[in-house]
């Protein structure tokens, strides 16, 4: 069994806590959406915006943050992100109406973008080989558990305090992480590379415009100028962003990274798998309250079996992937999750959690445990450690964009209403997305064991 040195354990602890903040905040909101809607108004559209206002800057700026992490130092960028996230969280909790809440959620997302790439890059730069693979497994177990335990914590706060306290959960881990960063005392030599702020703005505005069109089209219709003009404008901005990445000397999104086979195919698998996870998390959190009539706490408890399985199995799966290669786990895991998601079509008007939801949670928990650590190891392990910051940022950005787009398309997926029929449609789409992730992994992943990656092609 691979053991960690005290410094490596401290690095892993910091990486876990810093990422925990953004993952927790991204999922804890799902179970609070009905209470937010009741308190400050708005239906499904407002609920979508509460989620996507956070994901838009998180998805778009995570590339900028990855580049800044490499240029200015991971510890410095992480410290700034932690402080900014804490301040934004307090503003979210105090928001008196939807606009303030949505704007503050966007500020949270921007701060969160600074945390994930810099935290995982600490692991990638501090260790390699089988030690790195197991460290990623530990990181994955706890950060994914944050995504899964978030609805439970959110439910307890909603039922016994207020939805506003949901957004203050992360204050304690932020404070602890700042203390640990000080104890680590890591001295870095920032590369001082150029950071393309213009490309960051193009990506954020382009994604925001496209998401606006997708969310608002059920209200206005595709033919309305506010929808199609915004959507087309967003696509143009994203196209301009890609042109800059191809021609720029220091791109935020180095397209040369995608010449590495496992990195390219692993990120495509990430797109499908995380779209499915985001869709499932949103639908479970909202439907079990609004459709099945459960309390917020009970709805949050629905995901606990997945959390337990992740904690028990994910670290082991990371170690296995280091020994045997990630391909088989990245194939079998998503297919198991697809089977679990398909079980949710058994949910009926006469609701019974134990027979209709629990089996799906258990099956998806096993599949998720087999998938996430090997997926992360395959994608980031394919890239040289000198570019670990931007590689981590790209992978995280893709996972966030996946969630962003699937939530924006939610109304289309469920047919306009998250009733029982809409819930079944969402389960079928979730299953199909998981299956696509498994098929893509089998076709594309070739790395068979933990090894030093080949030199990354340069632009």
C-alpha positions in Angstrom: 0.0 0.0 0.0 1.4 3.4 -1.0 2.1 5.7 1.9 2.4 9.5 2.0 5.0 11.6 3.6 3.8 14.3 6.1 4.3 17.0 3.5 2.3 15.0 0.9 -0.5 14.5 3.4 -0.6 18.2 4.1 -0.7 18.9 0.3 -3.6 16.4 -0.1 -5.5 17.9 2.8 -5.2 21.5 1.4 -6.2 20.3 -2.1 -9.2 18.4 -0.7 -10.4 21.3 1.4 -9.9 24.0 -1.3 -11.8 21.9 -3.9 -14.4 20.8 -1.3 -15.5 24.4 -1.0 -16.5 24.8 -4.7 -17.8 21.3 -5.1 -20.0 21.5 -2.0 -21.4 24.9 -2.9 -22.2 23.7 -6.4 -24.4 20.9 -5.2 -25.7 22.0 -1.9 -27.9 24.6 -3.7 -29.9 21.9 -5.5 -31.9 20.9 -2.5 -32.4 24.5 -1.5 -34.0 25.6 -4.8 -37.6 25.0 -3.8 -37.1 27.0 -0.6 -35.4 29.8 -2.4 -38.2 30.0 -5.0 -40.8 30.1 -2.2 -39.0 32.9 -0.3 -37.9 35.3 -3.1 -40.0 34.2 -6.0 -39.5 32.6 -9.4 -40.2 29.2 -10.9 -38.1 26.7 -12.8 -36.4 29.5 -14.8 -35.2 31.3 -11.6 -34.0 27.9 -10.2 -32.0 27.3 -13.3 -30.4 30.7 -13.0 -29.4 30.2 -9.4 -27.4 27.1 -10.5 -26.1 28.5 -13.8 -25.1 31.9 -12.6 -22.5 30.0 -10.5 -21.5 27.7 -13.2 -21.0 30.2 -16.0 -18.0 32.1 -14.5 -16.8 28.9 -12.9 -16.7 27.2 -16.3 -15.4 30.1 -18.3 -12.8 31.6 -15.9 -11.4 28.3 -14.7 -9.2 28.3 -17.8 -8.0 31.8 -17.0 -7.4 30.7 -13.4 -5.4 27.7 -14.5 -3.1 29.9 -16.6 -2.8 32.3 -13.7 -2.0 29.4 -11.4 1.0 28.4 -13.5 2.0 32.1 -14.1 1.7 33.5 -10.5 1.9 30.4 -8.3 -0.7 27.9 -7.1 -0.6 28.9 -3.4 -1.1 32.6 -4.2 -4.0 32.1 -6.5 -5.6 29.6 -4.1 -5.3 32.1 -1.2 -7.0 34.9 -3.2 -9.8 32.5 -4.3 -10.5 31.4 -0.8 -10.9 34.9 0.6 -13.0 36.0 -2.4 -15.2 33.0 -2.1 -15.9 33.6 1.6 -16.9 37.2 1.0 -19.2 36.3 -1.9 -20.8 33.5 0.2 -21.8 36.0 2.8 -23.4 38.3 0.2 -25.3 35.3 -1.2 -26.7 34.5 2.2 -27.9 38.0 2.7 -29.4 38.5 -0.7 -32.9 40.1 -0.4 -34.2 39.3 -3.9 -33.4 37.2 -7.0 -31.1 39.7 -8.9 -28.8 40.2 -6.0 -28.7 36.5 -5.3 -27.9 35.7 -8.9 -25.2 38.3 -9.2 -23.6 37.2 -5.9 -23.7 33.5 -7.1 -21.8 34.7 -10.2 -19.2 36.2 -7.9 -18.9 32.9 -6.1 -18.4 31.1 -9.3 -15.6 33.5 -10.3 -13.8 33.0 -7.0 -14.4 29.2 -7.2 -12.6 29.2 -10.6 -9.4 30.1 -8.8 -9.6 27.1 -6.4 -10.0 23.9 -8.3 -7.1 24.0 -10.8 -4.6 25.4 -8.3 -5.6 22.8 -5.7 -5.3 19.8 -7.9 -2.1 21.2 -9.5 -0.5 21.1 -6.1 -0.9 17.3 -6.1 0.2 16.9 -9.7 3.4 18.9 -9.1 4.2 17.4 -5.6 4.1 13.7 -6.6 4.1 11.4 -9.6 3.6 7.7 -10.5 1.6 5.4 -8.2 1.8 7.8 -5.3 0.1 10.5 -7.5 -2.6 8.0 -8.6 -3.5 7.1 -5.1 -3.4 10.8 -4.0 -5.8 11.6 -6.8 -8.0 8.8 -5.5 -8.1 10.3 -2.0 -8.8 13.8 -3.5 -11.5 12.3 -5.7 -13.2 10.4 -2.8 -13.5 13.5 -0.6 -14.3 16.1 -3.2 -16.9 13.9 -4.9 -18.3 13.1 -1.5 -18.7 16.9 -1.1 -20.8 16.9 -4.2 -22.9 14.1 -2.9 -23.2 15.0 0.8 -24.1 18.6 -0.2 -27.8 17.9 -0.7 -28.0 16.3 2.8 -26.3 19.3 4.5 -28.5 21.7 2.5 -31.6 19.8 3.4 -30.8 20.0 7.1 -30.2 23.7 6.9 -33.3 24.4 4.9 -35.6 22.4 7.2 -34.2 23.5 10.6 -32.6 26.9 9.9 -33.0 28.7 6.6 -31.8 28.3 3.0 -29.6 31.3 3.6 -27.4 29.3 6.0 -26.8 26.8 3.2 -24.3 29.2 1.6 -22.4 29.8 4.9 -21.4 26.1 5.2 -18.1 26.7 3.5 -16.9 29.4 5.8 -15.2 26.9 8.2 -13.3 24.9 5.6 -12.1 28.2 4.0 -10.7 29.3 7.3 -9.0 25.9 7.9 -7.5 25.8 4.4 -6.0 29.3 4.9 -4.3 28.1 8.1 -3.0 25.0 6.5 -1.6 27.0 3.5 0.3 29.1 6.0 1.7 25.9 7.7 2.7 24.4 4.4 5.0 27.3 3.7 5.6 26.2 0.1 7.9 28.5 -1.8 7.1 28.7 -5.5 8.9 30.2 -8.4 6.0 31.5 -10.6 6.7 31.2 -14.3 5.6 34.8 -15.0 3.8 33.7 -18.2 1.4 36.0 -20.0 -2.2 35.6 -19.1 -4.8 36.3 -21.8 -7.5 38.3 -20.1 -9.2 39.1 -23.3 -9.8 35.4 -24.1 -11.1 34.9 -20.6 -13.7 37.6 -21.2 -14.7 36.2 -24.6 -15.2 32.7 -23.1 -17.3 34.0 -20.1 -19.5 36.3 -22.3 -19.9 33.7 -25.0 -20.9 31.0 -22.5 -23.2 33.4 -20.7 -25.0 34.4 -23.9 -25.5 30.8 -25.1 -26.8 29.8 -21.6 -29.2 32.8 -21.5 -30.7 31.8 -24.8 -31.1 28.1 -23.8 -32.7 29.0 -20.4 -35.0 31.8 -21.7 -36.2 30.2 -25.0 -39.1 28.3 -23.3 -40.3 31.7 -22.1 -39.8 33.7 -25.3 -39.5 31.1 -28.1 -36.6 30.6 -30.5 -38.0 33.2 -32.9 -37.8 36.0 -30.3 -34.9 38.4 -31.0 -33.7 38.4 -27.4 -33.2 34.6 -27.7 -31.7 34.1 -31.1 -29.6 37.3 -31.2 -28.1 36.4 -27.8 -27.6 32.8 -28.8 -25.9 33.6 -32.1 -23.8 36.4 -30.5 -22.6 33.9 -27.9 -21.6 31.4 -30.6 -19.7 34.1 -32.4 -17.9 35.1 -29.2 -16.9 31.5 -28.5 -15.7 31.1 -32.1 -13.6 34.2 -31.6 -12.3 32.7 -28.4 -11.2 29.5 -30.2 -9.5 31.5 -33.0 -7.5 33.3 -30.4 -6.5 30.0 -28.8 -5.2 28.7 -32.1 -3.2 31.8 -33.0 -2.1 33.1 -29.6 1.4 32.6 -28.2 0.1 31.9 -24.6 -3.5 30.5 -25.1 -5.8 29.9 -22.1 -6.9 26.7 -23.9 -3.8 25.2 -25.6 -5.4 23.2 -28.4 -2.1 21.3 -28.7 -3.1 19.5 -25.5 -5.8 17.7 -27.4 -3.2 16.1 -29.6 -2.5 13.8 -26.7 -5.0 10.9 -27.3 -5.9 10.1 -23.7 -6.3 13.8 -22.8 -8.6 14.4 -25.7 -10.8 11.3 -25.3 -10.7 11.5 -21.6 -12.1 15.0 -21.7 -14.9 13.9 -24.1 -15.8 11.2 -21.6 -15.8 13.9 -18.9 -18.3 15.9 -20.9 -20.8 13.1 -21.1 -20.3 11.7 -17.5 -20.5 15.1 -15.8 -23.4 16.2 -17.8 -25.2 13.1 -16.5 -24.1 13.7 -12.9 -25.3 17.3 -13.0 -28.7 16.4 -14.5 -29.2 13.7 -12.0 -28.3 15.9 -9.0 -30.6 18.7 -10.1 -33.6 16.5 -10.8 -33.3 14.4 -7.7 -32.9 17.4 -5.4 -35.9 19.2 -6.9 -38.3 16.4 -7.8 -38.1 14.5 -4.5 -39.4 17.7 -2.8 -41.8 19.2 -5.4 -43.0 15.9 -6.9 -42.7 13.2 -4.3 -43.4 15.5 -1.4 -40.3 14.8 0.7 -38.8 17.3 3.1 -35.5 18.9 2.1 -33.6 16.7 4.6 -35.2 13.6 3.3 -34.4 14.6 -0.3 -30.8 15.2 0.7 -30.6 11.8 2.4 -31.4 10.1 -0.9 -27.8 10.6 -2.0 -26.1 9.3 1.1 -25.6 5.7 -0.2 -23.6 7.1 -3.1 -21.5 9.2 -0.7 -20.7 6.2 1.5 -19.7 4.0 -1.5 -17.5 6.8 -2.9 -15.6 7.2 0.4 -15.1 3.4 0.7 -14.1 2.6 -2.9 -12.8 5.6 -4.7 -9.3 5.6 -3.2 -8.9 1.9 -4.0 -10.1 2.5 -7.6 -7.4 5.2 -8.0 -4.8 2.7 -6.9 -6.1 0.0 -9.2 -6.0 2.4 -12.1 -2.4 3.2 -11.3 -1.6 -0.5 -11.5 -3.8 -1.8 -14.3 -4.6 1.3 -16.3 -7.7 3.5 -16.3 -9.4 2.2 -19.5 -11.4 -0.7 -18.1 -12.6 1.3 -15.1 -13.6 4.3 -17.3 -15.6 1.9 -19.4 -17.3 -0.3 -16.8 -18.0 2.5 -14.3 -20.1 4.7 -16.6 -22.0 1.7 -17.9 -22.9 0.6 -14.4 -24.0 4.2 -13.7 -26.2 4.1 -16.8 -27.9 1.0 -15.5 -28.5 2.7 -12.2 -29.9 5.8 -13.8 -32.3 3.7 -15.9 -33.7 2.2 -12.6 -35.1 5.6 -11.8 -37.9 5.1 -14.4 -39.5 2.8 -11.7 -40.4 5.9 -9.7 -44.2 6.1 -9.7 -46.9 8.3 -8.4 -47.2 6.0 -5.4 -43.7 6.9 -4.3 -41.4 4.5 -2.3 -37.8 5.5 -1.8 -36.6 2.1 -0.7 -37.7 0.2 -3.8 -37.8 3.0 -6.4 -34.7 5.2 -5.6 -32.3 3.4 -3.3 -31.4 0.6 -5.8 -30.5 3.3 -8.3 -28.4 5.2 -5.8 -26.5 2.0 -4.9 -25.8 1.0 -8.4 -24.7 4.5 -9.4 -22.5 4.8 -6.4 -20.6 1.7 -7.4 -20.2 2.9 -10.9 -19.1 6.4 -9.8 -16.5 5.0 -7.4 -15.0 3.0 -10.3 -15.0 6.0 -12.7 -13.9 9.3 -11.2 -10.4 8.7 -9.9 -9.3 6.7 -13.0 -10.8 9.4 -15.2 -8.9 12.1 -13.5 -5.7 10.1 -13.5 -6.0 9.3 -17.2 -6.6 12.8 -18.2 -4.0 14.6 -16.1 -1.5 11.8 -16.1 -1.3 12.1 -19.9 0.2 15.6 -19.6 3.6 16.7 -18.5 3.7 18.0 -14.9 5.0 21.4 -16.0 1.6 22.0 -17.6 -0.5 20.4 -14.8 -2.2 23.7 -13.9 -3.7 24.3 -17.3 -4.4 20.6 -17.9 -6.4 20.5 -14.6 -8.2 23.7 -15.6 -9.2 22.4 -19.0 -10.6 19.2 -17.5 -12.5 21.0 -14.8 -13.8 23.6 -17.2 -15.2 20.8 -19.4 -16.9 19.1 -16.5 -18.5 22.5 -15.4 -19.5 23.3 -19.0 -21.2 19.9 -19.2 -23.3 20.7 -16.1 -23.9 24.3 -17.2 -25.4 23.2 -20.6 -27.5 20.3 -19.3 -29.1 22.5 -16.6 -29.7 25.2 -19.3 -31.5 22.6 -21.4 -33.4 21.2 -18.4 -36.8 22.6 -19.5 -36.4 21.0 -23.0 -35.3 17.7 -21.5 -38.2 17.4 -19.1 -40.8 18.8 -21.5 -41.3 22.1 -19.6 -42.3 20.7 -16.2 -40.5 18.6 -13.7 -43.5 16.3 -13.0 -43.3 12.5 -13.0 -43.2 12.3 -16.8 -40.4 14.9 -16.9 -38.5 13.0 -14.2 -38.6 9.8 -16.2 -37.4 11.7 -19.3 -34.5 13.1 -17.3 -33.6 9.6 -16.0 -33.5 8.2 -19.6 -31.3 11.1 -20.8 -29.0 10.7 -17.8 -28.6 6.9 -18.5 -27.8 7.7 -22.2 -25.2 10.2 -21.2 -23.5 7.8 -18.8 -23.5 5.1 -21.5 -21.9 7.4 -24.0 -19.1 8.2 -21.5 -18.3 4.5 -21.2 -18.3 3.9 -24.9 -16.1 6.9 -25.5 -13.6 5.7 -22.9 -13.4 2.2 -24.4 -12.8 3.6 -27.9 -10.4 6.3 -27.0 -8.3 5.5 -23.9 -5.1 3.7 -24.5 -2.9 4.1 -21.5 -2.5 0.8 -19.8 -0.6 1.6 -16.6 0.9 4.4 -14.6 3.8 5.8 -16.5 5.4 9.1 -17.2 3.5 10.8 -20.0 5.1 11.6 -23.3 6.2 15.2 -23.7 3.1 17.4 -24.4 3.0 18.8 -28.0 3.6 22.5 -28.0 1.6 25.0 -30.1 
